[in-house]
Amino acid sequence: MTTKGDIFVPVDALAKIASSNEVHGKLVLRYVASDEIFVVHGVETSRGVRRQVDIAREYHALRAGNGSYEGRWIESPNGALHVVHAELRRRPGAMMTPADFKELSGVRLDAGMKTLIVVTHDAGVSADLRAGGVETYAGWHLTREGATPASIAIEPATHGLSQLEGRWPLSELSDMNIAVVGCGSIGSVAAEALAGYGVGSLQLIDPDRLQWHNLVRHSLDRGSVGRSKAIALAESLTQRWQRKSYFAHDLDVVRDAGVFRALTSDADLVLCTADGIAPRRVVSHVARRAKIPAIVACVLDGGAIGEVLRLRPTPRFGCLLCVRAHMEEQGAIDAEADQELAYGTGTSHLPMTAVPSDLKFVGVLAAKAAVATLLESRFGDAAQRLPSEHAVIGLRPAGDLSAPFDVNHAADVVWRSIPAPRPECVTCNP
């Protein structure tokens, strides 16, 4: 049998080993040749008693493999064994003699003519040693010639976002509720990013169904064609992040403005990525009246540039109509032109014609702007302060646009402020 292969140990295998009164026992492993991995599928918990390891169905690769290969687990070996393991891993091709392995592990193992997979555990590895690369679990390939270190993957007891506890403000964001208007190519990516940031609740709003022409740019796959974008996205996020706080609303914010207004009463922020002038204007108006910030994101000028606009309900900053009126006065591009035409059509610029990765770039930046806004305004997190209110992103700019859209290089992100409310604006001055 080949000696190649990382060792994967599911958390249920660890639990079965911990429940044993023995200090060593046998393992049953499957070898997945296509990926060159060994997966623990059975554990001997007492002499002659082997118990099957429970592996979640979604781990398709870990449940695959052919044949049953013999291995060993050893609990509480000599403290030096894992130090030697770390040293040997730094020296490709190095190995320990069988005699040395027996002395340090405290168990005599005879690999015979084959390779024996061994998993050792040393709960006494100090924090200083762990900082130096010494692990509490170690994997070995043992042959008659000696023991060589193997890479080992241990399933953690805690999965998902909780792994970020202490490194990211999860508790603060877990109470946040963001309404995402538009679950298309930008919105689906933004929603995924918001979930990854740990936002507690997402209200996913879109009246459309996923169609074939959406697939090239959308985060959903072929299995969702024909389904409501909002519903399919909510289910996808639930499966990905194992949380039941993603809610789908199959509604049009223009036609169903009253329902949308009710949703914003419990929202902390609205992120709008919907196509068309009307949805963006409704979002700007309703968010302002609800006294919550809104993030508006889109691509413009045939996918040449992206835009992320933060609208905050303060006397310092105007609404979307105030911003657009100011741009028109300055002779800038008509950012709203032709957005009401059919998908992929238009003359001044073509809506939603950017390539998939550029749309993802805009979507992730919009999500970051949303999270940063909440963390700074609600919790005073200075590390999340945005440069300003209006970001223009160079995707494939021709350099022929007027300010504020005058970016000249790909991946340029230029932030500028936005004007104060117009005296005659009925949104800002009801």
Buried (B, 14 or more C-beta within 10 A) or exposed (E): BEEEBBBBBBBBBBEBBEEBEBEBBBBBBBBBEEBEBBBBBBBBBEEEEBBEBEBEEEEEEBBBBEEEBBBBBBBEBBBEBBBBBBBBBEEEEEBBEBEBBBBBBBBEBEBEEEBBBBBBBBEEBEEEBEEEEBBBBBBBBBBEEBBBBBEBBBBEEEEEBEEEEEEBBBEBBBEBBBBBBBBBBBBBBBBBBBBBBBBBBBBBBBBBBBEEEBBEBBBBEEEBBEBBBBBBBBBBBBEEBEBEBBBBBBBBBBEBBEEBBEBBEEBBBBBBBBBBBBBBBBBBBBBBBBEBBBBBBBBBBBBBBBBBBBBBBEEEBBBBBBBBBBBEEEEBBEBBBBBEBEBEEBEBBBBBBBBBEBBBBBBBBBBBBBBBBBBBBBEEBEEBEBEEBBBBBBBEBEEEBEBBBBBEEEEBBBBEEBBBBBEEBEBBEE
